[in-house]
């Protein structure tokens, strides 16, 4: 993958079994994404979380102020058995290293918690290079509407879904996304919101057709 290019990165769990099953797991996954986007972490996330809270917060604040990034996370969505990420690679092999760190760290956490061994993700992640601006904003929208298209939540819940960057874009939550590259294409947050919701019903129709084809 090429530095300063943007990629849609996604993967599913083995046998499509749920790997985010309760709030603590969803939150841990988000923290893992936030932490491992940096290249110069001094310890694993699990070891960091064992530090006293003052030391932990100091290190995290220093990392976010001065740390060198592997990737910029433009948007994301976590679903019970898969994830979607829109990533800009900053350093050589940045996406590969970031996804490896995220997958290994979360897998260790999940396995210890559930007393299991072995991988939880399906092999190597998939990555599709973004070729132009139109593709960029449409993929970002696709990522944000995924919970509704997949019938995990209702359309009226989308703006409050806590495990997608859409709530960051709407200003309802502080987060870790680099939003400017998307927001620059919209004159207001309301325009972005309208653009996103405009595709939800069409996306649900496509999802239903896809299921019929596969059956």
N, C-alpha and C positions, 0 to 999 in steps of 0.2 A: 504494500500500500504506500501511497505517495504522501509526503509531508505537505501540509496546508491544503489538502483535499478533504472533502467531506464524504462520509460513508454511512449508509443505513446498515446497522449491525443488528443481528437478531439470532436467537437460538431458543430451543425448546428443551423441556425436561425429558429424560428417558421415559418412554412409554406414556408421555404426556401426563404424568402423575403430578399432582400439586406439590410445588416446592416452596410456595409462600402460603402458609396455612393459617397464620394468625398475625395480629398486629405487630408483635415483637419481631417476627421474621421479616415482614415487609419493611419495617423500620431498619432492621439490621442490613438488609439488602441495599436500601438507599444510602445508609452510612458507608457501606462498603464501596459503592460507586463514587461517592464524594471523596473518600480517603484515597483510593488507589488511582485517581486521575492524575495524581502527582507522582513524580519519579523518585524524589529524594525523601521518602518516608524512612524514618530511622528504625522502625520496628514494625512487626505485624499489627494489624488492627486488634486482634484478640489480646495481644500483650499491652497495647496502648490502653485498652479499656480496663485493664487491671490496675492502672496507675491511679493515684489519688486524683480527685476530680479537678483540683486546681492545676496540677501538673499536666493533666490531660488537656484541659482547655487552653493552657498556655501553648503547648506544643501545636495543637490544632490551629490556633490563631496565627502562630508563626509560619506554619506550613501554608496557610491560605494567603498570607501576606507576601511571603518570599519564596515559596516552593516553585519548582519548575514542573510544568505540566507535561504529561505524556499525550494527553488529548484534551480538547475542549468538548464538553457535553452540551450539545445544542438543544436536544430534547430527549425525552425518555418515556417509557411506559412499562410498568411491571404488571404482569398478569399472573394468575395462579400457577400456570405451567410454562410460561415463556416471557421473554422480554424483547423490547425494541429500543434501540439507541440510535441517535443521530450524532455522529462523532466527527470531529475535525482532528486529524492527526497532526501533532506538533513536533514530535521527535521521531527519529528512525525507529521503526517497529513499535511505535507508541500504542497503536490500537491492539496489536497482538499481545503486548506486555500488559496493557490495561485489562483486557478481557481475561487473560490468564490469571492475573492477580485477583480480579473480582471473583472468577469462577472457583479458584482454589480456596480462597478465603471463605466464601459463602458455603461452599461444599463442606469444608471442615466444620464450620459452625452448625450446619444442618445435620450432618452425620452424628456429631456428638450429641446434639439435642434429641435426635430420634433413635440413637443407639443403632446406627447402621454403618455400612462401609461401602466404598465404591463411588463412582461418579454419579452425579445427578443431572448433568446436561448431556445432550446428544452430540457427542464428538466435537468436531471443530465448528466454531461459529460461522455464520454466513455474513458476507459483507458485499454490499452493492454500492459502487461509486456513484456519487451524485454528479450529473453531467452539466446541469444548467439551473438557473434560478427557478424556473417553473417546476422542475422536478423537486428542488429543495423545499419549496413551500408546500407542495402537495404531499411529499413524504412526511414532513413535519405534521401536517394535518392528519394524515393516515395514522401516524403514531398516536396522536392525541385522541382520535375517535375510536381507537381499537377496543377499549372496554365496552363500548356500546355496540359496535359492529359484531363483536364476539358474543353479544347478549349476556355479558357479565353484570352490567348495570343498565339502568334505564337512561334515556336521553336526558331527562331532567336532573340526573345525578352527575352528569359529566363534568360540570363546572366545579364540583366539589370533590371529585375523585382524588384522594390524597397520594396515590402512587403513580401519578403521571405529572409531567412538567407543565401541563396545561394550567394547573392552579398557580404555578409560578408566573406564567405569562399573563394571567389575569390579575396578578398582584395580590393574590390571596395568601401567599406563602412565600417566605424567604427560602431560597434554595441555592443550587450550585450551577445552574445552567448559564451558558453564554447566550443570552437571548437577542442581543442587538442585531445579529445577522438576519434574523427572522423579522423582528419588529421594524427594521428599517423599510420593509416593504409594505407596511400598513400605516395609515395616517393616525390611527388610534387603536387602543385596546379593543374597543367595541367593533371596529372593522375586522380585527383578527378573530374575535369571538363569532361574528356573523359568518365569516369565511369558513370557520371550523364547523359550526353547526349546520351550515348549508349542505354539507356533504354526508351528514350522518344517515339520513334515510336512504340515500342512494347506496351508501356503503353497506347497510343492512341487507338491501336487495341483492347486492353482489355476493354477500356472504351466504345467503340462502341458495342462490344459484350454484355457487361453488360446492355446497354440500350435496345438491342434487346431482351434479356432474360426478362427484366422487362416489356417490352411492350407485 
